[in-house]
Amino acid sequence: MKPVTKDADVKMTYNDNEYMASGAPVALTFEYGLVNDFLLEWNTKKKELADGTISANDYFEWKITWPHA
């Protein structure tokens, strides 16, 4: 996996139903590659967990071993 280096590497998404209970969405940006890399991969893993591609155990294992997984 290569680090995020520019805005073109990031695809912003918004799911209306996901944020209705908490109000308007807020976006944060970080100019630190490791944080960006983690957040992008975390988003992917959360989606995989939600759609059943990975189990809760796989997700937990990823969390405790990142970035070495």
PyMOL Python script that loads the backbone (N, CA, C, O; Angstrom):
from pymol import cmd

cmd.read_pdbstr("""\
ATOM      1  N   MET A   1       0.836  -1.164   0.000  1.00  0.00           N
ATOM      2  CA  MET A   1       0.000   0.000   0.000  1.00  0.00           C
ATOM      3  C   MET A   1       0.888   1.236   0.000  1.00  0.00           C
ATOM      4  O   MET A   1       1.834   1.327   0.782  1.00  0.00           O
ATOM      5  N   LYS A   2       0.582   2.187  -0.879  1.00  0.00           N
ATOM      6  CA  LYS A   2       1.366   3.414  -0.929  1.00  0.00           C
ATOM      7  C   LYS A   2       0.698   4.507  -0.098  1.00  0.00           C
ATOM      8  O   LYS A   2      -0.525   4.513   0.038  1.00  0.00           O
ATOM      9  N   PRO A   3       1.469   5.416   0.450  1.00  0.00           N
ATOM     10  CA  PRO A   3       0.881   6.477   1.264  1.00  0.00           C
ATOM     11  C   PRO A   3       0.100   7.470   0.407  1.00  0.00           C
ATOM     12  O   PRO A   3       0.369   7.631  -0.783  1.00  0.00           O
ATOM     13  N   VAL A   4      -0.858   8.121   1.028  1.00  0.00           N
ATOM     14  CA  VAL A   4      -1.625   9.171   0.355  1.00  0.00           C
ATOM     15  C   VAL A   4      -0.740  10.397   0.253  1.00  0.00           C
ATOM     16  O   VAL A   4      -0.162  10.838   1.246  1.00  0.00           O
ATOM     17  N   THR A   5      -0.635  10.950  -0.952  1.00  0.00           N
ATOM     18  CA  THR A   5       0.271  12.080  -1.129  1.00  0.00           C
ATOM     19  C   THR A   5      -0.400  13.319  -1.704  1.00  0.00           C
ATOM     20  O   THR A   5       0.186  14.401  -1.670  1.00  0.00           O
ATOM     21  N   LYS A   6      -1.588  13.191  -2.219  1.00  0.00           N
ATOM     22  CA  LYS A   6      -2.241  14.362  -2.806  1.00  0.00           C
ATOM     23  C   LYS A   6      -3.753  14.188  -2.769  1.00  0.00           C
ATOM     24  O   LYS A   6      -4.259  13.089  -2.544  1.00  0.00           O
ATOM     25  N   ASP A   7      -4.463  15.283  -2.992  1.00  0.00           N
ATOM     26  CA  ASP A   7      -5.921  15.254  -2.943  1.00  0.00           C
ATOM     27  C   ASP A   7      -6.520  14.265  -3.936  1.00  0.00           C
ATOM     28  O   ASP A   7      -7.592  13.717  -3.680  1.00  0.00           O
ATOM     29  N   ALA A   8      -5.861  14.026  -5.048  1.00  0.00           N
ATOM     30  CA  ALA A   8      -6.376  13.093  -6.054  1.00  0.00           C
ATOM     31  C   ALA A   8      -6.430  11.661  -5.526  1.00  0.00           C
ATOM     32  O   ALA A   8      -7.151  10.830  -6.079  1.00  0.00           O
ATOM     33  N   ASP A   9      -5.679  11.362  -4.466  1.00  0.00           N
ATOM     34  CA  ASP A   9      -5.665  10.026  -3.886  1.00  0.00           C
ATOM     35  C   ASP A   9      -6.881   9.763  -2.990  1.00  0.00           C
ATOM     36  O   ASP A   9      -7.119   8.623  -2.589  1.00  0.00           O
ATOM     37  N   VAL A  10      -7.640  10.798  -2.679  1.00  0.00           N
ATOM     38  CA  VAL A  10      -8.726  10.693  -1.715  1.00  0.00           C
ATOM     39  C   VAL A  10     -10.063  10.863  -2.425  1.00  0.00           C
ATOM     40  O   VAL A  10     -10.261  11.821  -3.171  1.00  0.00           O
ATOM     41  N   LYS A  11     -10.974   9.930  -2.188  1.00  0.00           N
ATOM     42  CA  LYS A  11     -12.314  10.018  -2.753  1.00  0.00           C
ATOM     43  C   LYS A  11     -13.290  10.232  -1.610  1.00  0.00           C
ATOM     44  O   LYS A  11     -13.457   9.355  -0.762  1.00  0.00           O
ATOM     45  N   MET A  12     -13.927  11.376  -1.581  1.00  0.00           N
ATOM     46  CA  MET A  12     -14.886  11.697  -0.537  1.00  0.00           C
ATOM     47  C   MET A  12     -16.229  11.070  -0.882  1.00  0.00           C
ATOM     48  O   MET A  12     -16.668  11.139  -2.030  1.00  0.00           O
ATOM     49  N   THR A  13     -16.881  10.465   0.094  1.00  0.00           N
ATOM     50  CA  THR A  13     -18.210   9.905  -0.092  1.00  0.00           C
ATOM     51  C   THR A  13     -19.115  10.380   1.031  1.00  0.00           C
ATOM     52  O   THR A  13     -18.643  10.757   2.104  1.00  0.00           O
ATOM     53  N   TYR A  14     -20.415  10.361   0.780  1.00  0.00           N
ATOM     54  CA  TYR A  14     -21.386  10.777   1.779  1.00  0.00           C
ATOM     55  C   TYR A  14     -22.624   9.912   1.630  1.00  0.00           C
ATOM     56  O   TYR A  14     -23.225   9.864   0.557  1.00  0.00           O
ATOM     57  N   ASN A  15     -23.005   9.237   2.685  1.00  0.00           N
ATOM     58  CA  ASN A  15     -24.202   8.412   2.691  1.00  0.00           C
ATOM     59  C   ASN A  15     -25.214   9.086   3.597  1.00  0.00           C
ATOM     60  O   ASN A  15     -25.048   9.104   4.817  1.00  0.00           O
ATOM     61  N   ASP A  16     -26.259   9.637   3.004  1.00  0.00           N
ATOM     62  CA  ASP A  16     -27.258  10.415   3.740  1.00  0.00           C
ATOM     63  C   ASP A  16     -27.818   9.668   4.947  1.00  0.00           C
ATOM     64  O   ASP A  16     -27.933  10.250   6.026  1.00  0.00           O
ATOM     65  N   ASN A  17     -28.166   8.402   4.791  1.00  0.00           N
ATOM     66  CA  ASN A  17     -28.774   7.640   5.876  1.00  0.00           C
ATOM     67  C   ASN A  17     -27.831   7.422   7.058  1.00  0.00           C
ATOM     68  O   ASN A  17     -28.274   7.332   8.203  1.00  0.00           O
ATOM     69  N   GLU A  18     -26.552   7.340   6.782  1.00  0.00           N
ATOM     70  CA  GLU A  18     -25.580   7.044   7.829  1.00  0.00           C
ATOM     71  C   GLU A  18     -25.429   8.187   8.829  1.00  0.00           C
ATOM     72  O   GLU A  18     -25.091   7.947   9.988  1.00  0.00           O
ATOM     73  N   TYR A  19     -25.671   9.410   8.407  1.00  0.00           N
ATOM     74  CA  TYR A  19     -25.387  10.564   9.252  1.00  0.00           C
ATOM     75  C   TYR A  19     -26.635  11.293   9.745  1.00  0.00           C
ATOM     76  O   TYR A  19     -26.512  12.326  10.404  1.00  0.00           O
ATOM     77  N   MET A  20     -27.795  10.802   9.453  1.00  0.00           N
ATOM     78  CA  MET A  20     -29.021  11.518   9.798  1.00  0.00           C
ATOM     79  C   MET A  20     -29.169  11.721  11.312  1.00  0.00           C
ATOM     80  O   MET A  20     -29.611  12.790  11.732  1.00  0.00           O
ATOM     81  N   ALA A  21     -28.828  10.765  12.117  1.00  0.00           N
ATOM     82  CA  ALA A  21     -29.021  10.865  13.564  1.00  0.00           C
ATOM     83  C   ALA A  21     -28.060  11.845  14.219  1.00  0.00           C
ATOM     84  O   ALA A  21     -28.380  12.410  15.265  1.00  0.00           O
ATOM     85  N   SER A  22     -26.912  12.056  13.639  1.00  0.00           N
ATOM     86  CA  SER A  22     -25.906  12.883  14.297  1.00  0.00           C
ATOM     87  C   SER A  22     -25.804  14.288  13.732  1.00  0.00           C
ATOM     88  O   SER A  22     -24.940  15.052  14.163  1.00  0.00           O
ATOM     89  N   GLY A  23     -26.645  14.653  12.796  1.00  0.00           N
ATOM     90  CA  GLY A  23     -26.597  15.993  12.224  1.00  0.00           C
ATOM     91  C   GLY A  23     -25.722  16.053  10.992  1.00  0.00           C
ATOM     92  O   GLY A  23     -25.427  15.031  10.373  1.00  0.00           O
ATOM     93  N   ALA A  24     -25.311  17.258  10.642  1.00  0.00           N
ATOM     94  CA  ALA A  24     -24.517  17.478   9.436  1.00  0.00           C
ATOM     95  C   ALA A  24     -23.142  16.826   9.564  1.00  0.00           C
ATOM     96  O   ALA A  24     -22.547  16.837  10.642  1.00  0.00           O
ATOM     97  N   PRO A  25     -22.636  16.259   8.469  1.00  0.00           N
ATOM     98  CA  PRO A  25     -21.307  15.639   8.524  1.00  0.00           C
ATOM     99  C   PRO A  25     -20.205  16.686   8.647  1.00  0.00           C
ATOM    100  O   PRO A  25     -20.359  17.827   8.211  1.00  0.00           O
ATOM    101  N   VAL A  26     -19.111  16.283   9.239  1.00  0.00           N
ATOM    102  CA  VAL A  26     -17.946  17.140   9.405  1.00  0.00           C
ATOM    103  C   VAL A  26     -16.765  16.436   8.766  1.00  0.00           C
ATOM    104  O   VAL A  26     -16.583  15.232   8.949  1.00  0.00           O
ATOM    105  N   ALA A  27     -15.969  17.167   8.025  1.00  0.00           N
ATOM    106  CA  ALA A  27     -14.791  16.583   7.392  1.00  0.00           C
ATOM    107  C   ALA A  27     -13.538  17.144   8.049  1.00  0.00           C
ATOM    108  O   ALA A  27     -13.455  18.338   8.336  1.00  0.00           O
ATOM    109  N   LEU A  28     -12.568  16.274   8.281  1.00  0.00           N
ATOM    110  CA  LEU A  28     -11.265  16.680   8.799  1.00  0.00           C
ATOM    111  C   LEU A  28     -10.218  16.256   7.790  1.00  0.00           C
ATOM    112  O   LEU A  28     -10.324  15.195   7.176  1.00  0.00           O
ATOM    113  N   THR A  29      -9.224  17.078   7.627  1.00  0.00           N
ATOM    114  CA  THR A  29      -8.112  16.685   6.765  1.00  0.00           C
ATOM    115  C   THR A  29      -6.837  16.741   7.591  1.00  0.00           C
ATOM    116  O   THR A  29      -6.695  17.558   8.500  1.00  0.00           O
ATOM    117  N   PHE A  30      -5.927  15.861   7.254  1.00  0.00           N
ATOM    118  CA  PHE A  30      -4.658  15.780   7.946  1.00  0.00           C
ATOM    119  C   PHE A  30      -3.555  15.831   6.915  1.00  0.00           C
ATOM    120  O   PHE A  30      -3.643  15.174   5.878  1.00  0.00           O
ATOM    121  N   GLU A  31      -2.536  16.589   7.181  1.00  0.00           N
ATOM    122  CA  GLU A  31      -1.385  16.659   6.291  1.00  0.00           C
ATOM    123  C   GLU A  31      -0.278  15.751   6.819  1.00  0.00           C
ATOM    124  O   GLU A  31       0.890  16.134   6.889  1.00  0.00           O
ATOM    125  N   TYR A  32      -0.674  14.554   7.183  1.00  0.00           N
ATOM    126  CA  TYR A  32       0.268  13.592   7.719  1.00  0.00           C
ATOM    127  C   TYR A  32      -0.073  12.245   7.103  1.00  0.00           C
ATOM    128  O   TYR A  32      -1.139  11.693   7.374  1.00  0.00           O
ATOM    129  N   GLY A  33       0.811  11.713   6.284  1.00  0.00           N
ATOM    130  CA  GLY A  33       0.538  10.519   5.497  1.00  0.00           C
ATOM    131  C   GLY A  33       0.061   9.321   6.282  1.00  0.00           C
ATOM    132  O   GLY A  33      -0.850   8.625   5.836  1.00  0.00           O
ATOM    133  N   LEU A  34       0.653   9.053   7.453  1.00  0.00           N
ATOM    134  CA  LEU A  34       0.288   7.879   8.233  1.00  0.00           C
ATOM    135  C   LEU A  34      -1.161   7.964   8.716  1.00  0.00           C
ATOM    136  O   LEU A  34      -1.885   6.968   8.689  1.00  0.00           O
ATOM    137  N   VAL A  35      -1.580   9.143   9.154  1.00  0.00           N
ATOM    138  CA  VAL A  35      -2.964   9.324   9.600  1.00  0.00           C
ATOM    139  C   VAL A  35      -3.912   9.133   8.421  1.00  0.00           C
ATOM    140  O   VAL A  35      -4.926   8.445   8.543  1.00  0.00           O
ATOM    141  N   ASN A  36      -3.588   9.734   7.285  1.00  0.00           N
ATOM    142  CA  ASN A  36      -4.419   9.573   6.090  1.00  0.00           C
ATOM    143  C   ASN A  36      -4.524   8.106   5.694  1.00  0.00           C
ATOM    144  O   ASN A  36      -5.613   7.619   5.391  1.00  0.00           O
ATOM    145  N   ASP A  37      -3.414   7.413   5.697  1.00  0.00           N
ATOM    146  CA  ASP A  37      -3.400   5.996   5.328  1.00  0.00           C
ATOM    147  C   ASP A  37      -4.293   5.184   6.261  1.00  0.00           C
ATOM    148  O   ASP A  37      -5.070   4.341   5.812  1.00  0.00           O
ATOM    149  N   PHE A  38      -4.176   5.447   7.576  1.00  0.00           N
ATOM    150  CA  PHE A  38      -4.999   4.731   8.535  1.00  0.00           C
ATOM    151  C   PHE A  38      -6.472   4.999   8.306  1.00  0.00           C
ATOM    152  O   PHE A  38      -7.270   4.063   8.270  1.00  0.00           O
ATOM    153  N   LEU A  39      -6.851   6.266   8.148  1.00  0.00           N
ATOM    154  CA  LEU A  39      -8.263   6.604   7.988  1.00  0.00           C
ATOM    155  C   LEU A  39      -8.856   6.006   6.714  1.00  0.00           C
ATOM    156  O   LEU A  39     -10.000   5.552   6.720  1.00  0.00           O
ATOM    157  N   LEU A  40      -8.099   6.003   5.636  1.00  0.00           N
ATOM    158  CA  LEU A  40      -8.591   5.404   4.398  1.00  0.00           C
ATOM    159  C   LEU A  40      -8.785   3.895   4.547  1.00  0.00           C
ATOM    160  O   LEU A  40      -9.800   3.347   4.118  1.00  0.00           O
ATOM    161  N   GLU A  41      -7.815   3.238   5.151  1.00  0.00           N
ATOM    162  CA  GLU A  41      -7.933   1.797   5.333  1.00  0.00           C
ATOM    163  C   GLU A  41      -9.017   1.452   6.353  1.00  0.00           C
ATOM    164  O   GLU A  41      -9.729   0.461   6.192  1.00  0.00           O
ATOM    165  N   TRP A  42      -9.142   2.262   7.394  1.00  0.00           N
ATOM    166  CA  TRP A  42     -10.175   2.056   8.407  1.00  0.00           C
ATOM    167  C   TRP A  42     -11.562   2.149   7.768  1.00  0.00           C
ATOM    168  O   TRP A  42     -12.441   1.341   8.066  1.00  0.00           O
ATOM    169  N   ASN A  43     -11.756   3.133   6.895  1.00  0.00           N
ATOM    170  CA  ASN A  43     -13.031   3.277   6.200  1.00  0.00           C
ATOM    171  C   ASN A  43     -13.343   2.017   5.390  1.00  0.00           C
ATOM    172  O   ASN A  43     -14.477   1.537   5.398  1.00  0.00           O
ATOM    173  N   THR A  44     -12.355   1.491   4.704  1.00  0.00           N
ATOM    174  CA  THR A  44     -12.530   0.275   3.919  1.00  0.00           C
ATOM    175  C   THR A  44     -12.898  -0.900   4.819  1.00  0.00           C
ATOM    176  O   THR A  44     -13.815  -1.661   4.511  1.00  0.00           O
ATOM    177  N   LYS A  45     -12.184  -1.044   5.929  1.00  0.00           N
ATOM    178  CA  LYS A  45     -12.441  -2.160   6.839  1.00  0.00           C
ATOM    179  C   LYS A  45     -13.830  -2.057   7.475  1.00  0.00           C
ATOM    180  O   LYS A  45     -14.507  -3.072   7.641  1.00  0.00           O
ATOM    181  N   LYS A  46     -14.261  -0.847   7.830  1.00  0.00           N
ATOM    182  CA  LYS A  46     -15.600  -0.662   8.399  1.00  0.00           C
ATOM    183  C   LYS A  46     -16.670  -1.065   7.390  1.00  0.00           C
ATOM    184  O   LYS A  46     -17.665  -1.686   7.763  1.00  0.00           O
ATOM    185  N   LYS A  47     -16.481  -0.722   6.119  1.00  0.00           N
ATOM    186  CA  LYS A  47     -17.435  -1.114   5.079  1.00  0.00           C
ATOM    187  C   LYS A  47     -17.443  -2.622   4.899  1.00  0.00           C
ATOM    188  O   LYS A  47     -18.508  -3.223   4.759  1.00  0.00           O
ATOM    189  N   GLU A  48     -16.264  -3.242   4.900  1.00  0.00           N
ATOM    190  CA  GLU A  48     -16.170  -4.694   4.773  1.00  0.00           C
ATOM    191  C   GLU A  48     -16.862  -5.391   5.950  1.00  0.00           C
ATOM    192  O   GLU A  48     -17.533  -6.407   5.769  1.00  0.00           O
ATOM    193  N   LEU A  49     -16.697  -4.847   7.133  1.00  0.00           N
ATOM    194  CA  LEU A  49     -17.356  -5.406   8.313  1.00  0.00           C
ATOM    195  C   LEU A  49     -18.871  -5.266   8.175  1.00  0.00           C
ATOM    196  O   LEU A  49     -19.610  -6.208   8.460  1.00  0.00           O
ATOM    197  N   ALA A  50     -19.331  -4.105   7.744  1.00  0.00           N
ATOM    198  CA  ALA A  50     -20.772  -3.856   7.611  1.00  0.00           C
ATOM    199  C   ALA A  50     -21.424  -4.762   6.566  1.00  0.00           C
ATOM    200  O   ALA A  50     -22.557  -5.205   6.758  1.00  0.00           O
ATOM    201  N   ASP A  51     -20.724  -5.043   5.464  1.00  0.00           N
ATOM    202  CA  ASP A  51     -21.333  -5.875   4.421  1.00  0.00           C
ATOM    203  C   ASP A  51     -21.019  -7.364   4.575  1.00  0.00           C
ATOM    204  O   ASP A  51     -21.414  -8.172   3.734  1.00  0.00           O
ATOM    205  N   GLY A  52     -20.312  -7.728   5.642  1.00  0.00           N
ATOM    206  CA  GLY A  52     -20.062  -9.133   5.935  1.00  0.00           C
ATOM    207  C   GLY A  52     -18.873  -9.747   5.211  1.00  0.00           C
ATOM    208  O   GLY A  52     -18.668 -10.959   5.286  1.00  0.00           O
ATOM    209  N   THR A  53     -18.087  -8.933   4.511  1.00  0.00           N
ATOM    210  CA  THR A  53     -16.903  -9.441   3.824  1.00  0.00           C
ATOM    211  C   THR A  53     -15.859  -9.953   4.815  1.00  0.00           C
ATOM    212  O   THR A  53     -15.165 -10.933   4.548  1.00  0.00           O
ATOM    213  N   ILE A  54     -15.757  -9.280   5.962  1.00  0.00           N
ATOM    214  CA  ILE A  54     -14.858  -9.716   7.030  1.00  0.00           C
ATOM    215  C   ILE A  54     -15.665  -9.883   8.314  1.00  0.00           C
ATOM    216  O   ILE A  54     -16.721  -9.274   8.481  1.00  0.00           O
ATOM    217  N   SER A  55     -15.159 -10.706   9.205  1.00  0.00           N
ATOM    218  CA  SER A  55     -15.835 -10.927  10.489  1.00  0.00           C
ATOM    219  C   SER A  55     -15.393  -9.882  11.513  1.00  0.00           C
ATOM    220  O   SER A  55     -14.424  -9.154  11.296  1.00  0.00           O
ATOM    221  N   ALA A  56     -16.109  -9.822  12.617  1.00  0.00           N
ATOM    222  CA  ALA A  56     -15.734  -8.915  13.703  1.00  0.00           C
ATOM    223  C   ALA A  56     -14.345  -9.277  14.237  1.00  0.00           C
ATOM    224  O   ALA A  56     -13.582  -8.392  14.627  1.00  0.00           O
ATOM    225  N   ASN A  57     -14.016 -10.565  14.256  1.00  0.00           N
ATOM    226  CA  ASN A  57     -12.683 -10.983  14.698  1.00  0.00           C
ATOM    227  C   ASN A  57     -11.600 -10.511  13.737  1.00  0.00           C
ATOM    228  O   ASN A  57     -10.533 -10.073  14.166  1.00  0.00           O
ATOM    229  N   ASP A  58     -11.877 -10.600  12.420  1.00  0.00           N
ATOM    230  CA  ASP A  58     -10.919 -10.106  11.426  1.00  0.00           C
ATOM    231  C   ASP A  58     -10.714  -8.605  11.586  1.00  0.00           C
ATOM    232  O   ASP A  58      -9.585  -8.120  11.508  1.00  0.00           O
ATOM    233  N   TYR A  59     -11.793  -7.871  11.808  1.00  0.00           N
ATOM    234  CA  TYR A  59     -11.720  -6.418  11.992  1.00  0.00           C
ATOM    235  C   TYR A  59     -10.896  -6.080  13.237  1.00  0.00           C
ATOM    236  O   TYR A  59     -10.042  -5.195  13.198  1.00  0.00           O
ATOM    237  N   PHE A  60     -11.154  -6.780  14.331  1.00  0.00           N
ATOM    238  CA  PHE A  60     -10.403  -6.538  15.562  1.00  0.00           C
ATOM    239  C   PHE A  60      -8.924  -6.838  15.358  1.00  0.00           C
ATOM    240  O   PHE A  60      -8.062  -6.073  15.792  1.00  0.00           O
ATOM    241  N   GLU A  61      -8.639  -7.940  14.705  1.00  0.00           N
ATOM    242  CA  GLU A  61      -7.241  -8.311  14.427  1.00  0.00           C
ATOM    243  C   GLU A  61      -6.550  -7.229  13.604  1.00  0.00           C
ATOM    244  O   GLU A  61      -5.396  -6.886  13.863  1.00  0.00           O
ATOM    245  N   TRP A  62      -7.262  -6.693  12.608  1.00  0.00           N
ATOM    246  CA  TRP A  62      -6.687  -5.617  11.787  1.00  0.00           C
ATOM    247  C   TRP A  62      -6.396  -4.400  12.674  1.00  0.00           C
ATOM    248  O   TRP A  62      -5.328  -3.797  12.564  1.00  0.00           O
ATOM    249  N   LYS A  63      -7.335  -4.038  13.549  1.00  0.00           N
ATOM    250  CA  LYS A  63      -7.149  -2.863  14.397  1.00  0.00           C
ATOM    251  C   LYS A  63      -5.910  -2.981  15.289  1.00  0.00           C
ATOM    252  O   LYS A  63      -5.147  -2.027  15.435  1.00  0.00           O
ATOM    253  N   ILE A  64      -5.724  -4.149  15.875  1.00  0.00           N
ATOM    254  CA  ILE A  64      -4.615  -4.264  16.839  1.00  0.00           C
ATOM    255  C   ILE A  64      -3.264  -4.516  16.164  1.00  0.00           C
ATOM    256  O   ILE A  64      -2.225  -4.408  16.814  1.00  0.00           O
ATOM    257  N   THR A  65      -3.265  -4.848  14.874  1.00  0.00           N
ATOM    258  CA  THR A  65      -1.985  -5.078  14.203  1.00  0.00           C
ATOM    259  C   THR A  65      -1.629  -4.008  13.171  1.00  0.00           C
ATOM    260  O   THR A  65      -0.529  -4.029  12.621  1.00  0.00           O
ATOM    261  N   TRP A  66      -2.535  -3.083  12.905  1.00  0.00           N
ATOM    262  CA  TRP A  66      -2.229  -2.058  11.908  1.00  0.00           C
ATOM    263  C   TRP A  66      -1.055  -1.219  12.386  1.00  0.00           C
ATOM    264  O   TRP A  66      -1.028  -0.889  13.572  1.00  0.00           O
ATOM    265  N   PRO A  67      -0.112  -0.859  11.588  1.00  0.00           N
ATOM    266  CA  PRO A  67       0.019  -0.970  10.140  1.00  0.00           C
ATOM    267  C   PRO A  67       0.765  -2.216   9.690  1.00  0.00           C
ATOM    268  O   PRO A  67       1.188  -2.290   8.536  1.00  0.00           O
ATOM    269  N   HIS A  68       0.934  -3.180  10.553  1.00  0.00           N
ATOM    270  CA  HIS A  68       1.719  -4.367  10.215  1.00  0.00           C
ATOM    271  C   HIS A  68       0.892  -5.489   9.623  1.00  0.00           C
ATOM    272  O   HIS A  68       1.434  -6.537   9.272  1.00  0.00           O
ATOM    273  N   ALA A  69      -0.421  -5.286   9.506  1.00  0.00           N
ATOM    274  CA  ALA A  69      -1.289  -6.356   8.992  1.00  0.00           C
ATOM    275  C   ALA A  69      -1.123  -6.552   7.511  1.00  0.00           C
ATOM    276  O   ALA A  69      -1.780  -7.412   6.924  1.00  0.00           O
TER     277      ALA A  69
END
""", "prot")
cmd.dss("prot")
cmd.show_as("cartoon", "prot")
cmd.util.cbc("prot")
cmd.orient("prot")
